[in-house]
Amino acid sequence: MTARRRFRGRIAGVGSGSGVRVVVGWWQESPFGPFADAMVETADGHRVLLAPTQEVADLVSTTYTFDEVRIEPVEVLAGSADDDAWVRSWGPSSPSLTLTLEVGGRTGLGQLLRLVPGRLATSPAFATLTDPVARVALRGVRTRGVAQAGRREYYGATDVREVTAMTGSFDGTDLGALAPVDPPCRFGFSSTPRRPSVTEVTTTIVETRT
C-alpha cells in the first residue's frame, strides 16, 4: 500500500559570518499540525536537528543526517505581513537557537515560480521534471530524493523571497552578520539555495507500507 503525507509551509535558509548555517522549517499544515523545526550546521561541520517533538525528530532524522538531535520547543514569532501574506520578519527561537530574519522582495526565481499554477508546481511529477534543472541552476538543491527505507520525497516550490538581514545566536554564541549558505549544508540529498532566502514549499512524502 502506498501512503502520501503533505507538508505545506516555508523554509528559510541562511548563512552567517561565524560560518554557522541554519535551515528553519515553518509548517502551517502537516500531519502533525502546525510546527517549526531547525537544522543547524556549525563551522566545523557538526550537524544538529532541533525538533519540537520526538515524532517530528523521528521523521526528519530518517530523511536527513545529523550528528546530534535535540528535542526542544521551536517557535516562530512573526511580524507584519504584506499584501501577498508574506511575513516580513521571522523570529525563530528555541533554547538552543534564536534568530531574527528580515524578509525582502521576490527573487527572479520566485517570479518564475509564480507563473506556474500552484496545483502543478506542488505535484510530485513537476518536482521530478524540475530536479535536473535545480541541480544545475542552484548548487546543492534538489527537488526530489530518496530517504531511508525507500521513502520518496518531493519538494514543490511556489515562491522565493530574499532574506536581507539576520541577527541571532546558537548555544549562546553570536552568529554574526548574514552571509551566503556556503558551503552547502550537508544534511542530506538537498540543501537550500546559496543566496539567503525563504521558499514557499509543499513537501510530499510517498512511502510503501506493508
LUMTORLO-693220 format. One line per field, with one value per residue: residue number from 1; residue in one letter; x, y, z of N, C-alpha, C in turn. Coordinates in nm, 2 decimals. Layout:
pos <- c(NUM/...) .
code <- c(a/...) .
n.xx <- c(X/...) .
n.yy <- c(Y/...) .
n.zz <- c(Z/...) .
ca.xx <- c(X/...) .
ca.yy <- c(Y/...) .
ca.zz <- c(Z/...) .
c.xx <- c(X/...) .
c.yy <- c(Y/...) .
c.zz <- c(Z/...) .
! end
This chain:
pos <- c(1/2/3/4/5/6/7/8/9/10/11/12/13/14/15/16/17/18/19/20/21/22/23/24/25/26/27/28/29/30/31/32/33/34/35/36/37/38/39/40/41/42/43/44/45/46/47/48/49/50/51/52/53/54/55/56/57/58/59/60/61/62/63/64/65/66/67/68/69/70/71/72/73/74/75/76/77/78/79/80/81/82/83/84/85/86/87/88/89/90/91/92/93/94/95/96/97/98/99/100/101/102/103/104/105/106/107/108/109/110/111/112/113/114/115/116/117/118/119/120/121/122/123/124/125/126/127/128/129/130/131/132/133/134/135/136/137/138/139/140/141/142/143/144/145/146/147/148/149/150/151/152/153/154/155/156/157/158/159/160/161/162/163/164/165/166/167/168/169/170/171/172/173/174/175/176/177/178/179/180/181/182/183/184/185/186/187/188/189/190/191/192/193/194/195/196/197/198/199/200/201/202/203/204/205/206/207/208/209/210) .
code <- c(m/t/a/r/r/r/f/r/g/r/i/a/g/v/g/s/g/s/g/v/r/v/v/v/g/w/w/q/e/s/p/f/g/p/f/a/d/a/m/v/e/t/a/d/g/h/r/v/l/l/a/p/t/q/e/v/a/d/l/v/s/t/t/y/t/f/d/e/v/r/i/e/p/v/e/v/l/a/g/s/a/d/d/d/a/w/v/r/s/w/g/p/s/s/p/s/l/t/l/t/l/e/v/g/g/r/t/g/l/g/q/l/l/r/l/v/p/g/r/l/a/t/s/p/a/f/a/t/l/t/d/p/v/a/r/v/a/l/r/g/v/r/t/r/g/v/a/q/a/g/r/r/e/y/y/g/a/t/d/v/r/e/v/t/a/m/t/g/s/f/d/g/t/d/l/g/a/l/a/p/v/d/p/p/c/r/f/g/f/s/s/t/p/r/r/p/s/v/t/e/v/t/t/t/i/v/e/t/r/t) .
n.xx <- c(0.08/0.05/0.13/0.07/0.19/0.16/0.32/0.29/0.44/0.69/1.04/1.33/1.66/1.98/2.31/2.60/2.82/2.98/3.01/2.83/2.55/2.20/1.88/1.55/1.23/0.90/0.60/0.28/0.07/0.04/0.07/0.12/0.01/0.04/0.38/0.73/1.07/1.43/1.74/2.08/2.41/2.74/3.04/3.25/3.13/2.95/2.64/2.31/1.99/1.70/1.41/1.06/0.91/0.93/0.82/0.83/1.11/1.18/1.09/1.23/1.49/1.52/1.52/1.72/2.07/2.22/2.45/2.37/2.07/1.82/1.55/1.33/1.13/1.03/0.97/0.81/0.81/0.61/0.63/0.46/0.26/0.28/0.09/0.07/0.05/0.30/0.52/0.72/0.91/1.08/1.10/1.25/1.29/1.44/1.55/1.81/1.86/1.83/1.69/1.65/1.51/1.50/1.28/1.29/1.22/1.07/1.26/1.43/1.39/1.17/0.98/0.95/0.85/0.60/0.46/0.38/0.11/-0.03/-0.13/0.00/0.27/0.32/0.31/0.42/0.51/0.59/0.80/0.97/1.03/1.16/1.39/1.65/1.71/1.72/1.94/2.15/2.11/2.09/2.32/2.36/2.09/1.80/1.50/1.37/1.41/1.54/1.47/1.55/1.46/1.35/1.17/1.02/1.06/0.93/0.97/0.79/0.82/0.67/0.72/0.98/1.15/1.39/1.63/1.72/1.86/2.00/2.01/2.13/2.18/2.36/2.36/2.43/2.63/2.71/2.60/2.68/2.70/2.46/2.52/2.61/2.48/2.72/2.98/2.74/2.48/2.52/2.31/2.17/2.02/1.95/2.01/1.97/1.92/2.22/2.20/2.08/1.75/1.39/1.17/0.86/0.69/0.56/0.59/0.59/0.55/0.61/0.55/0.59/0.39/0.37) .
n.yy <- c(-0.12/0.22/0.52/0.87/1.18/1.52/1.83/2.17/2.48/2.71/2.75/2.87/2.96/3.03/3.17/3.26/3.51/3.37/3.13/2.94/2.77/2.78/2.62/2.67/2.53/2.62/2.51/2.53/2.36/2.02/1.66/1.65/1.87/2.23/2.33/2.41/2.36/2.32/2.30/2.29/2.36/2.37/2.57/2.39/2.17/2.02/1.88/1.96/1.88/2.04/1.97/1.99/1.78/1.42/1.27/1.43/1.46/1.19/1.15/1.35/1.29/1.05/1.12/1.31/1.36/1.37/1.48/1.51/1.52/1.73/1.75/2.00/2.29/2.47/2.78/3.03/3.36/3.59/3.88/4.17/4.12/4.14/4.24/4.00/3.82/3.76/3.72/3.97/3.97/3.72/3.54/3.29/3.07/2.89/2.69/2.65/2.80/3.13/3.36/3.64/3.72/3.92/3.97/4.03/4.13/3.95/3.71/3.66/3.39/3.33/3.49/3.36/3.11/3.19/3.20/2.95/2.73/2.67/2.41/2.24/2.31/2.21/1.94/1.59/1.50/1.73/1.81/1.61/1.65/1.90/1.86/1.79/2.05/2.21/2.10/2.19/2.47/2.57/2.52/2.24/2.21/2.01/1.88/1.65/1.33/1.03/0.89/0.71/0.36/0.36/0.56/0.82/1.16/1.48/1.81/2.09/2.40/2.73/2.99/3.24/3.44/3.70/3.70/3.97/4.06/3.95/3.85/3.68/3.39/3.08/2.82/3.01/3.16/3.44/3.47/3.64/3.85/3.83/3.59/3.42/3.08/2.89/2.67/2.45/2.31/2.00/1.81/1.61/1.49/1.73/2.08/2.43/2.72/2.90/3.18/3.36/3.30/3.27/3.01/2.93/2.63/2.30/1.99/1.66/1.34/1.01/0.68/0.32/0.10/-0.20) .
n.zz <- c(0.00/-0.08/0.07/0.12/0.25/0.32/0.36/0.41/0.39/0.48/0.41/0.55/0.46/0.57/0.59/0.80/0.94/1.12/1.02/1.07/0.94/0.89/0.87/0.86/0.91/0.87/0.93/0.82/0.77/0.82/0.88/1.15/1.25/1.29/1.30/1.39/1.29/1.31/1.14/1.20/1.10/1.21/1.19/1.20/1.09/1.24/1.27/1.37/1.47/1.56/1.71/1.77/1.88/1.96/1.76/1.53/1.52/1.47/1.20/1.05/1.10/0.98/0.72/0.67/0.77/1.08/1.34/1.59/1.78/1.91/2.13/2.16/2.23/1.95/1.82/1.61/1.59/1.44/1.23/1.08/0.79/0.42/0.13/-0.01/0.19/0.29/0.55/0.69/0.88/1.06/1.36/1.46/1.74/2.01/2.29/2.22/1.99/1.86/1.63/1.42/1.13/0.84/0.58/0.24/-0.10/-0.38/-0.54/-0.86/-0.93/-0.78/-0.91/-1.15/-1.05/-0.97/-1.20/-1.25/-1.23/-0.91/-0.84/-1.02/-0.97/-0.71/-0.74/-0.74/-0.99/-1.13/-0.97/-1.01/-1.28/-1.27/-1.12/-1.25/-1.35/-1.13/-1.00/-1.16/-1.18/-0.91/-0.68/-0.49/-0.44/-0.45/-0.59/-0.55/-0.38/-0.22/0.09/0.40/0.40/0.15/0.12/-0.06/-0.14/-0.24/-0.34/-0.39/-0.49/-0.47/-0.45/-0.38/-0.16/-0.08/0.19/0.38/0.61/0.92/1.26/1.55/1.76/1.85/2.08/2.27/2.15/1.94/1.61/1.41/1.11/0.83/0.58/0.27/0.21/0.23/0.26/0.09/0.30/0.47/0.52/0.38/0.09/-0.02/-0.02/0.08/-0.13/-0.23/-0.19/0.07/0.17/0.17/0.11/-0.03/0.01/-0.08/0.06/-0.04/0.08/-0.01/0.06/0.08/0.25/0.42) .
ca.xx <- c(0.00/0.13/0.07/0.12/0.18/0.20/0.36/0.28/0.49/0.81/1.17/1.43/1.80/2.07/2.45/2.63/2.96/3.05/3.03/2.71/2.43/2.07/1.76/1.43/1.11/0.78/0.49/0.14/-0.02/0.11/0.00/0.14/-0.04/0.15/0.50/0.86/1.19/1.55/1.87/2.20/2.55/2.83/3.15/3.33/3.06/2.86/2.50/2.22/1.85/1.62/1.27/0.97/0.86/1.00/0.76/0.89/1.25/1.19/1.07/1.33/1.62/1.53/1.53/1.85/2.17/2.26/2.54/2.30/1.93/1.77/1.41/1.30/1.03/1.08/0.86/0.84/0.73/0.60/0.60/0.35/0.26/0.24/-0.04/0.07/0.06/0.44/0.57/0.84/1.01/1.07/1.18/1.26/1.36/1.43/1.65/1.95/1.88/1.75/1.71/1.56/1.53/1.42/1.25/1.27/1.14/1.07/1.37/1.40/1.33/1.03/0.89/0.93/0.77/0.47/0.39/0.34/-0.01/0.00/-0.15/0.11/0.40/0.33/0.29/0.55/0.55/0.66/0.92/1.06/1.07/1.25/1.50/1.77/1.73/1.76/2.08/2.25/2.09/2.11/2.41/2.32/1.94/1.73/1.35/1.32/1.51/1.50/1.52/1.56/1.35/1.30/1.07/1.05/1.02/0.92/0.96/0.73/0.83/0.58/0.76/1.10/1.18/1.53/1.65/1.81/1.94/1.98/2.08/2.10/2.29/2.34/2.43/2.48/2.74/2.66/2.62/2.74/2.61/2.41/2.62/2.56/2.48/2.83/2.95/2.61/2.46/2.54/2.22/2.12/2.02/1.92/2.04/1.89/2.00/2.33/2.15/1.98/1.61/1.27/1.10/0.73/0.70/0.48/0.66/0.51/0.63/0.54/0.61/0.52/0.37/0.32) .
ca.yy <- c(0.00/0.35/0.63/1.01/1.28/1.65/1.94/2.30/2.59/2.79/2.71/2.98/2.91/3.14/3.15/3.37/3.54/3.28/3.00/2.85/2.77/2.74/2.60/2.67/2.49/2.67/2.44/2.57/2.24/1.89/1.55/1.67/2.00/2.34/2.32/2.46/2.28/2.38/2.22/2.38/2.31/2.47/2.60/2.27/2.06/1.95/1.89/1.95/1.89/2.09/1.93/2.01/1.65/1.30/1.23/1.51/1.42/1.06/1.17/1.43/1.22/0.94/1.18/1.37/1.30/1.46/1.43/1.54/1.56/1.78/1.77/2.12/2.37/2.56/2.87/3.13/3.48/3.65/4.02/4.20/4.06/4.23/4.21/3.86/3.74/3.72/3.78/4.05/3.94/3.60/3.52/3.15/3.06/2.76/2.70/2.65/2.89/3.25/3.42/3.74/3.73/4.02/3.92/4.13/4.11/3.83/3.69/3.62/3.25/3.35/3.55/3.25/3.01/3.24/3.18/2.81/2.71/2.60/2.26/2.18/2.33/2.13/1.79/1.51/1.49/1.85/1.81/1.51/1.72/2.02/1.82/1.81/2.19/2.26/2.06/2.28/2.62/2.60/2.43/2.17/2.20/1.90/1.89/1.51/1.25/0.91/0.88/0.57/0.26/0.38/0.67/0.92/1.30/1.57/1.95/2.18/2.54/2.81/3.13/3.26/3.58/3.71/3.74/4.08/4.08/3.85/3.85/3.56/3.31/2.94/2.78/3.13/3.23/3.52/3.41/3.74/3.90/3.75/3.55/3.31/2.95/2.84/2.57/2.40/2.23/1.86/1.73/1.50/1.49/1.86/2.19/2.55/2.80/2.97/3.31/3.35/3.32/3.20/2.94/2.87/2.49/2.19/1.87/1.54/1.22/0.89/0.56/0.20/0.03/-0.34) .
ca.zz <- c(0.00/-0.09/0.15/0.10/0.35/0.26/0.45/0.34/0.47/0.43/0.46/0.54/0.47/0.59/0.64/0.89/0.95/1.21/0.95/1.10/0.85/0.95/0.78/0.95/0.85/0.94/0.86/0.86/0.75/0.82/0.96/1.29/1.29/1.26/1.39/1.33/1.33/1.26/1.12/1.21/1.08/1.26/1.10/1.19/1.03/1.34/1.23/1.48/1.45/1.67/1.67/1.89/1.94/1.91/1.63/1.42/1.51/1.40/1.06/0.99/1.12/0.88/0.59/0.67/0.86/1.19/1.45/1.72/1.77/2.04/2.13/2.24/2.17/1.84/1.79/1.52/1.62/1.30/1.22/0.99/0.65/0.31/0.06/-0.05/0.31/0.33/0.68/0.66/0.99/1.13/1.48/1.51/1.87/2.09/2.40/2.16/1.87/1.84/1.50/1.36/0.98/0.77/0.45/0.14/-0.21/-0.45/-0.63/-1.00/-0.93/-0.72/-1.01/-1.24/-0.99/-0.96/-1.32/-1.26/-1.15/-0.78/-0.84/-1.10/-0.91/-0.59/-0.77/-0.75/-1.13/-1.16/-0.89/-1.09/-1.41/-1.25/-1.04/-1.32/-1.37/-0.99/-0.97/-1.23/-1.15/-0.77/-0.63/-0.37/-0.43/-0.52/-0.57/-0.51/-0.32/-0.15/0.23/0.44/0.37/0.02/0.12/-0.17/-0.10/-0.35/-0.30/-0.49/-0.45/-0.54/-0.43/-0.31/-0.12/-0.03/0.33/0.37/0.73/1.02/1.39/1.63/1.83/1.87/2.20/2.34/2.07/1.84/1.47/1.32/1.01/0.73/0.47/0.18/0.26/0.16/0.17/0.11/0.42/0.44/0.59/0.30/-0.06/-0.07/0.07/0.04/-0.23/-0.17/-0.16/0.19/0.12/0.22/0.00/0.00/-0.05/-0.04/0.05/-0.05/0.12/-0.06/0.11/0.07/0.37/0.41) .
c.xx <- c(0.09/0.06/0.14/0.10/0.23/0.22/0.36/0.34/0.60/0.94/1.27/1.57/1.89/2.21/2.48/2.78/3.05/3.07/2.91/2.60/2.31/1.96/1.65/1.31/0.99/0.66/0.36/0.04/0.07/0.03/0.02/0.08/0.07/0.27/0.62/0.97/1.31/1.66/1.98/2.33/2.65/2.95/3.24/3.26/2.97/2.72/2.40/2.08/1.78/1.47/1.18/0.91/0.94/0.95/0.82/1.04/1.27/1.18/1.18/1.47/1.63/1.52/1.66/1.94/2.22/2.36/2.47/2.16/1.88/1.62/1.38/1.20/1.09/0.96/0.90/0.75/0.73/0.57/0.48/0.37/0.23/0.12/-0.05/0.08/0.20/0.48/0.70/0.95/0.98/1.15/1.18/1.34/1.34/1.54/1.79/1.97/1.78/1.79/1.61/1.60/1.44/1.41/1.22/1.18/1.15/1.19/1.33/1.34/1.19/0.94/0.86/0.83/0.62/0.39/0.34/0.21/0.02/-0.02/-0.05/0.24/0.43/0.32/0.42/0.60/0.63/0.79/1.02/1.12/1.17/1.38/1.64/1.81/1.78/1.90/2.18/2.24/2.12/2.19/2.36/2.17/1.89/1.58/1.29/1.44/1.46/1.56/1.53/1.44/1.28/1.19/1.11/0.99/1.03/0.90/0.91/0.73/0.74/0.62/0.90/1.12/1.33/1.53/1.75/1.89/1.90/2.06/2.04/2.21/2.25/2.42/2.50/2.59/2.68/2.70/2.69/2.65/2.56/2.52/2.56/2.57/2.59/2.94/2.80/2.60/2.47/2.44/2.17/2.12/1.99/1.96/1.95/1.98/2.11/2.29/2.06/1.84/1.51/1.19/0.96/0.72/0.60/0.56/0.57/0.59/0.55/0.62/0.52/0.51/0.31/0.23) .
c.yy <- c(0.12/0.46/0.76/1.10/1.41/1.75/2.07/2.41/2.66/2.75/2.83/2.91/3.03/3.10/3.27/3.39/3.44/3.14/2.90/2.88/2.72/2.72/2.58/2.63/2.54/2.62/2.47/2.45/2.12/1.79/1.57/1.80/2.11/2.31/2.39/2.37/2.36/2.28/2.32/2.30/2.41/2.48/2.48/2.15/1.98/1.98/1.86/1.97/1.94/2.06/1.94/1.89/1.53/1.25/1.30/1.47/1.29/1.07/1.24/1.36/1.10/0.99/1.25/1.31/1.41/1.39/1.43/1.57/1.61/1.80/1.89/2.20/2.46/2.65/2.97/3.25/3.56/3.80/4.05/4.14/4.16/4.18/4.07/3.77/3.68/3.80/3.85/4.02/3.81/3.60/3.38/3.15/2.93/2.78/2.71/2.76/3.01/3.32/3.53/3.75/3.83/3.98/4.03/4.09/3.98/3.82/3.66/3.48/3.25/3.40/3.44/3.14/3.06/3.23/3.04/2.79/2.63/2.45/2.19/2.19/2.24/1.98/1.72/1.50/1.61/1.86/1.72/1.58/1.83/1.98/1.84/1.96/2.25/2.22/2.15/2.42/2.66/2.49/2.37/2.15/2.08/1.92/1.75/1.43/1.12/0.90/0.73/0.49/0.29/0.49/0.78/1.06/1.39/1.71/2.04/2.32/2.63/2.96/3.14/3.41/3.58/3.74/3.85/4.11/3.97/3.88/3.72/3.50/3.16/2.89/2.90/3.21/3.31/3.47/3.51/3.78/3.80/3.72/3.45/3.17/2.87/2.80/2.52/2.31/2.08/1.77/1.61/1.53/1.63/1.97/2.31/2.62/2.87/3.11/3.29/3.39/3.24/3.14/2.89/2.73/2.40/2.06/1.75/1.42/1.10/0.77/0.44/0.13/-0.11/-0.38) .
c.zz <- c(0.00/-0.01/0.12/0.22/0.29/0.38/0.37/0.44/0.40/0.49/0.44/0.55/0.47/0.63/0.73/0.89/1.03/1.14/0.98/1.00/0.91/0.85/0.88/0.87/0.94/0.87/0.91/0.86/0.74/0.89/1.11/1.34/1.26/1.36/1.31/1.38/1.27/1.24/1.12/1.18/1.12/1.17/1.09/1.14/1.12/1.30/1.34/1.43/1.57/1.63/1.79/1.95/1.89/1.78/1.51/1.41/1.44/1.25/1.00/0.99/1.03/0.74/0.57/0.77/0.95/1.28/1.58/1.70/1.91/2.03/2.22/2.16/2.07/1.80/1.69/1.55/1.49/1.32/1.13/0.86/0.55/0.24/0.01/0.07/0.34/0.45/0.65/0.77/1.06/1.26/1.54/1.65/1.93/2.20/2.34/2.06/1.89/1.71/1.48/1.21/0.92/0.63/0.35/0.02/-0.28/-0.54/-0.77/-1.01/-0.88/-0.82/-1.11/-1.18/-0.98/-1.09/-1.34/-1.18/-1.02/-0.78/-0.91/-1.02/-0.78/-0.62/-0.78/-0.89/-1.17/-1.09/-0.96/-1.21/-1.38/-1.17/-1.12/-1.34/-1.24/-0.96/-1.03/-1.19/-1.01/-0.70/-0.50/-0.35/-0.51/-0.50/-0.55/-0.45/-0.26/-0.01/0.27/0.41/0.24/0.01/0.02/-0.12/-0.22/-0.29/-0.41/-0.44/-0.53/-0.53/-0.36/-0.28/-0.06/0.12/0.33/0.49/0.83/1.15/1.46/1.70/1.84/1.98/2.27/2.27/1.95/1.70/1.38/1.21/0.91/0.62/0.39/0.25/0.19/0.26/0.19/0.24/0.38/0.52/0.52/0.16/-0.11/0.03/0.03/-0.06/-0.15/-0.12/-0.04/0.14/0.20/0.11/0.05/-0.07/0.00/-0.05/0.05/-0.02/0.07/0.00/0.10/0.20/0.35/0.52) .
! end
